[in-house]
């Protein structure tokens, strides 16, 4: 049993008992009806009986066991969650429901979801997954805030007119890729052309027929027409990923009529470089169109990266670019207005900001950083968690020494033992040629749950 106590309210999460059957049956029938056809009371009876009878699922081919838990508020049933352990090393939530009178109170949904994650990790699952009706927007947003990735939609899946969203959350992510030494800069033909050409020709390979020196020449020529912003001239934007002044990644963007932007090619020497390019594309291209789309033949880790950053698969092109090769199209909508900006951050710094020990984040004056504004929301992300902060102020210095003379080094590098050590750590991350771009101190404040999240937890199916 898990117990959460605050003032006069106690929330317990326990295994379902025989006497809970009517509560579960009524809750599932009431909640699932608007989104799913079928006999929900019979469904509830089946999974409840399986749980009570030793968790053994005699009907499911892939099921290792079915488990049901009840959330109670001061000993009154307030919600339920049903978990299915799978032979593939995953755990399915099917379903999680908060009773109507408790929605938006006491964090019942969050506590049930945390219980599910603890359960899944205890059973060595690599991922937690579920489905939710697309029309159930409050729950969909809740899951996305909790680190789930939306990976697809099935039209009219369980009920005509209701689309089903598929989501998952990885539980065994390794170390967060270190993106701190990677810079994304505009293409400079004198500096980058030779290395960019070699990287494109070596990495695009046989998946795309026609990629040769002449094709690369055309890319570079199209870049020279970028100032026209004439889509009929097929101008291109090219950005380079650099590390220690070496070209380690290339991305080419072509704005199209109607304002989609085609990304092709995108080549990277490592997973970290691919992640850095994908993470920065929305900011780099925000003024050129309303959506991005990319053609590629992705590896599984590239698919996971695209999903982490909100991309959705849009189509498949068998033999569209080469025989026996199926190219995938992935797309990402660019929000209008002033959206929440995403920023990758290492785990120790993320934890320090979320705990309040760190209020100052230091970045170098890349174009994406220069576009940040006071009052803007930032979604800080690493491979394990994400959280929202608001920018209180931005201060700019010419070098780290000047910055540390004016700012609290403890709020910038809380793990350092002295100002001198803080300076050494900053210089290790940002060498002199990057420091010359300008030092931006971003003062942030953590957003509480009321400020950062839509109110209330609605039905979750």
C-alpha positions as CSV (number, residue, x, y, z in Angstrom):
1,X,0.0,0.0,0.0
2,X,1.1,3.6,-0.8
3,X,-0.1,6.3,1.6
4,X,0.0,10.0,1.0
5,X,-1.1,12.3,3.9
6,X,-1.6,16.0,3.9
7,X,-3.4,17.8,6.8
8,X,-6.7,16.0,7.3
9,X,-6.7,14.2,4.0
10,X,-5.1,10.7,3.6
11,X,-4.8,9.1,0.2
12,X,-4.1,5.4,0.1
13,X,-3.4,3.2,-3.0
14,X,-4.0,-0.5,-2.3
15,X,-4.7,-3.7,-4.1
16,X,-8.4,-4.2,-5.1
17,X,-10.4,-6.5,-2.8
18,X,-13.5,-8.6,-3.5
19,X,-15.8,-5.8,-2.1
20,X,-14.5,-3.3,-4.7
21,X,-16.3,-5.0,-7.6
22,X,-19.4,-2.8,-7.7
23,X,-17.3,0.4,-7.5
24,X,-15.0,-0.7,-10.3
25,X,-17.9,-1.9,-12.5
26,X,-20.0,1.3,-12.1
27,X,-17.0,3.6,-12.6
28,X,-15.8,1.8,-15.8
29,X,-19.3,1.7,-17.3
30,X,-20.0,5.4,-16.5
31,X,-16.6,6.6,-17.8
32,X,-15.9,4.4,-20.8
33,X,-19.4,4.7,-22.4
34,X,-18.9,8.0,-24.2
35,X,-15.7,6.8,-25.8
36,X,-16.0,3.1,-26.4
37,X,-18.7,0.7,-27.6
38,X,-19.1,-2.6,-25.9
39,X,-20.3,-4.1,-22.6
40,X,-18.2,-2.3,-20.1
41,X,-19.6,-4.0,-17.0
42,X,-18.7,-7.4,-18.5
43,X,-15.2,-6.0,-19.3
44,X,-14.9,-4.8,-15.7
45,X,-16.0,-8.1,-14.3
46,X,-13.5,-10.0,-16.4
47,X,-10.4,-8.0,-15.5
48,X,-11.5,-7.8,-11.8
49,X,-12.0,-11.5,-11.6
50,X,-8.6,-12.1,-13.2
51,X,-7.0,-9.8,-10.6
52,X,-8.7,-11.5,-7.7
53,X,-7.9,-15.0,-9.0
54,X,-4.1,-14.6,-8.6
55,X,-3.6,-12.1,-11.5
56,X,-3.5,-15.0,-14.0
57,X,-4.9,-14.1,-17.4
58,X,-6.0,-17.3,-19.1
59,X,-7.4,-15.5,-22.2
60,X,-4.7,-13.1,-23.1
61,X,-1.9,-14.5,-25.3
62,X,0.7,-11.8,-24.4
63,X,-0.4,-11.1,-20.8
64,X,1.8,-12.2,-17.9
65,X,-0.6,-10.9,-15.2
66,X,-3.4,-8.4,-14.5
67,X,-3.4,-6.2,-11.4
68,X,-5.9,-3.7,-10.1
69,X,-5.4,-1.0,-7.5
70,X,-7.9,1.3,-5.7
71,X,-7.2,4.9,-4.6
72,X,-9.0,5.9,-1.4
73,X,-9.4,9.3,0.1
74,X,-10.0,9.0,3.9
75,X,-11.0,5.4,3.2
76,X,-13.5,6.2,0.5
77,X,-12.9,4.8,-3.0
78,X,-11.8,7.7,-5.3
79,X,-10.3,6.0,-8.3
80,X,-8.8,2.9,-9.9
81,X,-6.1,1.7,-12.1
82,X,-5.7,-1.6,-14.0
83,X,-2.2,-2.7,-15.0
84,X,-1.3,-5.5,-17.4
85,X,2.2,-7.0,-17.4
86,X,3.2,-8.1,-20.9
87,X,5.6,-10.8,-22.1
88,X,7.4,-8.1,-24.2
89,X,8.7,-6.4,-21.1
90,X,6.0,-3.6,-21.0
91,X,3.1,-2.7,-18.8
92,X,-0.2,-1.4,-20.1
93,X,-2.6,0.9,-18.3
94,X,-6.1,-0.2,-19.1
95,X,-7.7,1.9,-17.7
96,X,-7.0,4.6,-15.1
97,X,-10.1,6.4,-13.9
98,X,-10.7,9.0,-11.1
99,X,-14.2,9.1,-9.7
100,X,-16.2,12.2,-10.9
101,X,-16.5,13.7,-7.4
102,X,-12.7,13.6,-6.9
103,X,-11.5,14.9,-10.2
104,X,-9.2,17.9,-9.9
105,X,-8.7,17.2,-6.1
106,X,-5.9,15.7,-4.1
107,X,-3.8,14.7,-7.2
108,X,-5.5,11.2,-7.4
109,X,-4.6,10.8,-11.1
110,X,-0.9,11.7,-10.5
111,X,-0.7,9.4,-7.5
112,X,-2.2,6.4,-9.5
113,X,0.2,7.1,-12.4
114,X,3.2,7.2,-10.0
115,X,2.0,3.9,-8.6
116,X,1.9,2.5,-12.1
117,X,5.5,3.6,-12.8
118,X,6.7,2.1,-9.5
119,X,4.9,-1.1,-10.3
120,X,6.4,-1.2,-13.9
121,X,9.9,-0.6,-12.7
122,X,9.6,-3.2,-9.9
123,X,8.7,-5.7,-12.6
124,X,11.6,-4.6,-14.8
125,X,9.4,-3.2,-17.6
126,X,11.1,-1.0,-20.1
127,X,8.0,1.0,-20.9
128,X,4.5,2.0,-19.8
129,X,1.9,2.5,-22.5
130,X,-1.8,3.2,-22.9
131,X,-4.5,4.6,-25.2
132,X,-6.8,7.5,-24.7
133,X,-9.6,9.0,-26.8
134,X,-8.5,12.0,-28.8
135,X,-11.7,13.8,-27.8
136,X,-10.6,13.5,-24.1
137,X,-8.2,16.5,-24.3
138,X,-7.7,17.1,-20.6
139,X,-6.4,13.5,-20.1
140,X,-4.3,13.7,-23.2
141,X,-2.6,16.9,-22.0
142,X,-2.2,15.3,-18.5
143,X,-0.3,12.3,-20.0
144,X,1.9,14.4,-22.2
145,X,2.9,16.5,-19.1
146,X,3.8,13.3,-17.3
147,X,6.3,12.4,-20.0
148,X,4.2,10.2,-22.3
149,X,4.9,10.5,-26.0
150,X,2.0,10.6,-28.5
151,X,2.9,8.2,-31.3
152,X,-0.2,7.9,-33.4
153,X,-4.0,8.0,-33.8
154,X,-6.4,5.4,-35.1
155,X,-9.6,6.8,-36.6
156,X,-13.0,5.4,-35.5
157,X,-11.1,2.7,-33.6
158,X,-13.4,1.6,-30.8
159,X,-16.4,3.8,-31.6
160,X,-17.4,5.6,-34.8
161,X,-16.4,9.3,-34.6
162,X,-13.9,8.7,-31.8
163,X,-10.2,8.6,-32.6
164,X,-7.8,6.6,-30.3
165,X,-4.4,8.1,-29.4
166,X,-1.5,5.7,-28.7
167,X,1.0,6.8,-26.0
168,X,4.0,5.4,-24.2
169,X,6.6,6.4,-21.6
170,X,10.0,4.8,-21.7
171,X,11.2,3.8,-18.2
172,X,14.8,2.7,-18.8
173,X,16.3,5.6,-20.6
174,X,20.0,5.7,-20.4
175,X,22.2,8.7,-19.8
176,X,20.9,11.9,-21.3
177,X,22.8,12.8,-24.4
178,X,25.3,15.6,-23.7
179,X,24.4,18.4,-26.0
180,X,26.3,21.1,-24.2
181,X,29.3,21.1,-26.6
182,X,27.2,21.1,-29.8
183,X,26.6,24.4,-31.6
184,X,24.0,24.9,-34.4
185,X,25.1,27.7,-36.7
186,X,24.2,29.0,-40.2
187,X,26.1,27.4,-43.1
188,X,29.2,29.3,-44.1
189,X,30.3,28.0,-47.5
190,X,34.0,28.9,-47.0
191,X,34.2,27.3,-43.6
192,X,31.8,24.3,-44.0
193,X,31.3,23.3,-47.6
194,X,33.9,20.6,-47.9
195,X,33.1,18.9,-44.6
196,X,29.3,19.2,-45.1
197,X,29.6,17.7,-48.6
198,X,31.6,14.7,-47.4
199,X,29.2,14.2,-44.5
200,X,26.1,14.3,-46.7
201,X,27.5,12.0,-49.3
202,X,28.8,9.5,-46.7
203,X,25.6,9.4,-44.6
204,X,22.7,9.6,-47.0
205,X,23.7,6.4,-48.7
206,X,21.6,4.2,-51.0
207,X,18.3,5.0,-49.4
208,X,18.0,8.0,-51.7
209,X,19.0,7.6,-55.3
210,X,20.4,10.7,-57.1
211,X,22.4,12.1,-54.1
212,X,25.8,12.9,-55.6
213,X,28.2,15.8,-56.0
214,X,25.9,17.5,-58.6
215,X,23.0,17.3,-56.1
216,X,25.1,18.8,-53.3
217,X,26.2,21.6,-55.7
218,X,22.5,22.4,-56.2
219,X,21.9,22.5,-52.5
220,X,24.7,25.0,-52.0
221,X,23.5,27.1,-54.9
222,X,19.9,27.2,-53.5
223,X,21.3,28.5,-50.2
224,X,22.6,31.5,-52.1
225,X,19.0,32.4,-53.0
226,X,17.8,32.4,-49.4
227,X,17.6,36.2,-49.1
228,X,14.9,36.2,-51.8
229,X,12.5,34.1,-49.7
230,X,10.9,33.2,-53.0
231,X,9.5,29.6,-52.7
232,X,9.3,29.3,-56.5
233,X,13.1,29.8,-56.6
234,X,13.4,26.7,-54.3
235,X,15.7,28.5,-51.9
236,X,17.2,26.5,-49.0
237,X,18.3,27.2,-45.5
238,X,21.3,25.2,-44.3
239,X,22.5,24.8,-40.7
240,X,25.6,23.1,-39.4
241,X,26.1,21.3,-36.1
242,X,29.7,22.0,-34.8
243,X,31.8,20.7,-32.0
244,X,35.3,21.9,-31.5
245,X,34.9,23.7,-34.8
246,X,34.4,20.5,-36.7
247,X,31.3,19.7,-38.8
248,X,29.4,16.9,-37.1
249,X,25.9,17.4,-38.6
250,X,24.0,19.1,-41.5
251,X,20.4,19.9,-41.9
252,X,18.8,21.5,-45.0
253,X,15.3,23.1,-45.0
254,X,13.2,24.0,-48.0
255,X,10.2,26.3,-47.4
256,X,7.3,25.3,-49.7
257,X,4.2,27.1,-51.1
258,X,1.5,26.9,-48.5
259,X,4.2,27.3,-45.8
260,X,5.2,23.8,-44.9
261,X,9.0,23.3,-44.6
262,X,10.7,20.2,-46.0
263,X,13.7,18.9,-44.0
264,X,16.1,16.9,-46.2
265,X,18.7,15.9,-45.7
266,X,19.4,15.7,-42.0
267,X,22.6,13.9,-41.3
268,X,24.4,13.5,-37.9
269,X,27.5,11.8,-36.7
270,X,25.9,10.6,-33.4
271,X,22.7,10.3,-31.5
272,X,23.5,13.5,-29.6
273,X,24.0,15.5,-32.8
274,X,20.7,14.2,-34.2
275,X,18.9,15.1,-31.0
276,X,20.5,18.6,-31.0
277,X,19.3,19.3,-34.6
278,X,15.8,18.0,-34.0
279,X,15.5,20.0,-30.8
280,X,16.6,23.2,-32.4
281,X,14.7,23.0,-35.7
282,X,11.5,24.6,-34.4
283,X,13.3,27.7,-33.2
284,X,15.6,27.9,-36.2
285,X,12.7,27.8,-38.7
286,X,9.8,29.4,-36.8
287,X,9.6,32.4,-39.1
288,X,9.5,30.4,-42.3
289,X,6.3,28.3,-42.2
290,X,3.6,26.7,-40.1
291,X,4.9,23.1,-40.0
292,X,8.0,20.9,-40.6
293,X,8.1,17.6,-42.4
294,X,11.0,15.3,-43.0
295,X,11.7,12.3,-45.2
296,X,14.1,9.7,-43.8
297,X,14.6,6.0,-43.2
298,X,14.9,6.1,-39.4
299,X,16.6,3.8,-37.0
300,X,14.6,2.9,-33.9
301,X,16.5,5.4,-31.7
302,X,15.7,8.1,-34.3
303,X,12.0,7.3,-34.1
304,X,12.2,7.6,-30.3
305,X,13.9,11.0,-30.6
306,X,11.3,12.3,-33.1
307,X,8.5,11.2,-30.8
308,X,10.2,12.8,-27.7
309,X,10.1,16.1,-29.6
310,X,6.4,15.8,-30.7
311,X,6.9,14.6,-34.3
312,X,4.2,12.3,-35.8
313,X,4.5,9.9,-38.6
314,X,2.4,11.1,-41.6
315,X,3.1,8.6,-44.4
316,X,5.1,5.8,-45.9
317,X,6.6,5.9,-49.4
318,X,7.6,2.4,-50.5
319,X,10.3,2.7,-53.2
320,X,9.7,6.4,-53.4
321,X,13.4,7.3,-53.5
322,X,15.0,3.9,-54.2
323,X,14.1,0.3,-54.9
324,X,13.3,-1.9,-51.9
325,X,13.4,1.1,-49.5
326,X,10.4,2.6,-47.7
327,X,10.8,6.2,-46.7
328,X,8.8,7.6,-43.9
329,X,7.4,11.2,-43.6
330,X,7.3,12.7,-40.2
331,X,5.7,16.0,-39.4
332,X,5.7,18.7,-36.6
333,X,3.3,21.6,-36.3
334,X,4.8,24.9,-35.4
335,X,2.6,26.7,-32.9
336,X,1.6,30.2,-33.6
337,X,2.0,33.1,-31.2
338,X,4.5,32.8,-28.3
339,X,4.6,29.1,-27.5
340,X,6.4,27.4,-24.6
341,X,10.0,27.1,-25.7
342,X,11.9,23.9,-25.0
343,X,15.5,23.8,-23.6
344,X,17.6,20.8,-23.1
345,X,19.4,20.7,-19.7
346,X,21.7,18.3,-17.9
347,X,20.1,16.3,-15.1
348,X,22.0,17.9,-12.1
349,X,21.1,21.4,-13.3
350,X,17.5,20.4,-13.9
351,X,17.2,18.9,-10.4
352,X,18.8,22.1,-8.9
353,X,16.3,24.4,-10.7
354,X,13.3,22.3,-9.8
355,X,14.4,22.1,-6.1
356,X,15.0,25.9,-6.0
357,X,18.7,25.7,-5.4
358,X,19.5,27.2,-8.8
359,X,17.7,30.2,-10.3
360,X,20.2,31.3,-12.9
361,X,20.8,29.4,-16.1
362,X,23.8,30.5,-18.3
363,X,23.8,30.1,-22.1
364,X,25.9,31.4,-24.9
365,X,24.5,34.0,-27.4
366,X,23.3,31.7,-30.2
367,X,20.4,33.0,-32.3
368,X,17.9,30.8,-30.5
369,X,19.0,32.2,-27.1
370,X,18.9,35.8,-28.3
371,X,15.2,35.2,-29.2
372,X,14.3,34.4,-25.6
373,X,12.1,37.1,-23.8
374,X,11.3,38.1,-20.3
375,X,8.0,36.5,-19.1
376,X,8.3,33.6,-21.6
377,X,7.7,30.1,-20.4
378,X,10.5,27.5,-20.8
379,X,10.0,23.8,-20.8
380,X,13.3,22.3,-19.4
381,X,13.9,18.8,-20.6
382,X,16.3,15.9,-20.0
383,X,16.0,12.2,-20.7
384,X,14.2,11.6,-17.4
385,X,11.8,14.5,-16.8
386,X,10.6,17.9,-17.9
387,X,9.3,20.9,-16.0
388,X,8.1,24.4,-16.8
389,X,9.8,27.7,-15.6
390,X,9.2,31.3,-16.4
391,X,11.9,33.7,-17.4
392,X,12.1,36.6,-14.9
393,X,14.9,38.5,-16.5
394,X,17.8,38.1,-18.9
395,X,21.2,39.8,-18.4
396,X,24.0,39.8,-20.9
397,X,27.8,39.9,-20.3
398,X,30.8,39.9,-22.5
399,X,32.6,37.2,-20.6
400,X,32.2,34.7,-17.7
401,X,34.5,36.6,-15.4
402,X,32.4,39.8,-15.7
403,X,29.3,37.7,-15.2
404,X,30.6,36.0,-12.0
405,X,31.6,39.4,-10.6
406,X,28.0,40.6,-10.7
407,X,26.0,37.4,-10.3
408,X,25.7,34.7,-7.6
409,X,27.9,31.8,-8.7
410,X,26.1,29.6,-6.2
411,X,22.9,30.1,-8.2
412,X,24.6,29.3,-11.5
413,X,26.8,26.3,-10.6
414,X,25.5,25.1,-7.2
415,X,27.8,22.1,-7.1
416,X,30.9,24.3,-7.3
417,X,32.9,25.0,-4.1
418,X,34.1,28.4,-5.1
419,X,33.8,31.2,-7.7
420,X,37.1,30.0,-9.2
421,X,35.8,26.4,-9.6
422,X,32.5,27.8,-11.1
423,X,34.6,29.7,-13.7
424,X,36.6,26.5,-14.6
425,X,33.4,24.5,-15.0
426,X,31.9,27.1,-17.3
427,X,35.1,27.3,-19.4
428,X,35.0,23.5,-19.7
429,X,31.6,23.6,-21.2
430,X,32.0,26.8,-23.3
431,X,35.5,27.3,-24.8
432,X,36.7,30.9,-25.6
433,X,35.4,31.0,-29.2
434,X,31.9,30.4,-27.8
435,X,32.3,32.7,-24.9
436,X,32.9,35.5,-27.4
437,X,29.3,35.1,-28.6
438,X,28.2,36.7,-25.3
439,X,27.1,35.3,-22.0
440,X,23.4,35.3,-21.3
441,X,22.2,34.9,-17.7
442,X,18.6,33.7,-17.7
443,X,16.9,34.1,-14.3
444,X,14.0,31.7,-13.9
445,X,11.3,30.9,-11.5
446,X,9.6,27.5,-11.2
447,X,5.9,27.4,-12.1
448,X,3.6,25.8,-9.6
449,X,1.0,23.3,-10.7
450,X,-1.7,26.0,-11.0
451,X,0.4,28.2,-13.1
452,X,1.9,25.5,-15.4
453,X,-0.9,23.0,-15.9
454,X,-4.6,23.1,-17.0
455,X,-6.8,22.6,-14.0
456,X,-8.3,19.3,-13.1
457,X,-8.0,15.7,-14.1
458,X,-10.8,14.6,-16.3
459,X,-11.7,11.1,-17.5
460,X,-8.7,8.9,-18.4
461,X,-9.4,5.9,-20.6
